[in-house]
Amino acid sequence: MNLGSSMLILVILSLFLSFGLSSAEASGTPVYVDYEYGNLREVIVGLPYG
């Protein structure tokens, strides 16, 4: 992963977290974001939505 990808992921995470669109638990549960592009994992990994 190059620096540009890392920065993009950080920006996406900070935007989602700042707008309160995510839900997470401290127990290590994965974070899911409901957004027009799918959940956060699909946005970062590039898996197709649907």
C-alpha positions, 0 to 999 in steps of 0.5 A: 500500500502506498502513501496515497492509499494510506492517506485516502483511507485516513481521510475516508475514516475521519470523514465517516467518524466525524459525521457519525455514520459509523458504528463500532464496539470496543470489543473488536467488532468490525466497523460498518458504514452505511453509505452510497458506496457500500460499507467501509470494507467494500470502499477500502478493499474495492469489493463490488457493492450488492 
